[in-house]
Amino acid sequence: MPSQEANAVGGTLQERVVRTIRNDIEAGRLVDGEALPSTRDLAKQMEVSVFTINEAMKSLASEGLIENRPGSRRIVRSSRPVTPPDRAGRPRTPTSSAGTRVAARASLGASWHA
């Protein structure tokens, strides 16, 4: 389930949806190759119209973050390295080859998975 705080931040509804999904990809809550929920499910979860979701998906596709596939599937495309969750199920912060921690972006809220 996407972050529910999209309505608490400024911008148009489309910009809020784009920002929320982009942040979830950058934070690792959505990983490369993962299928997004259906347009209707996203619209319901984010409390926006199907039109708004479709327009946001066009923007994300133009950025290369989402791939539209036949059969109305949308797949996340991210170059962010995938790291397995820790024992408590929390995403790990990736480390560089030198072993230093890479700064993670702040979480906007609940995860995509209910």
Stockholm file with secondary structure:
# STOCKHOLM 1.0

chainA/1-114         MPSQEANAVGGTLQERVVRTIRNDIEAGRLVDGEALPSTRDLAKQMEVSVFTINEAMKSLASEGLIENRPGSRRIVRSSRPVTPPDRAGRPRTPTSSAGTRVAARASLGASWHA
#=GR chainA/1-114 SS CCCGGGGGSSSCHHHHHHHHHHHHHHTTSSCTTCBCCCHHHHHHHHTSCHHHHHHHHHHHHHTTSEEEETTTEEEECCCSCCCCCCTTSCCCCCBCTTSCBCCCCCCCSSCSCC
#=GC SS_cons         CCCGGGGGSSSCHHHHHHHHHHHHHHTTSSCTTCBCCCHHHHHHHHTSCHHHHHHHHHHHHHTTSEEEETTTEEEECCCSCCCCCCTTSCCCCCBCTTSCBCCCCCCCSSCSCC
//
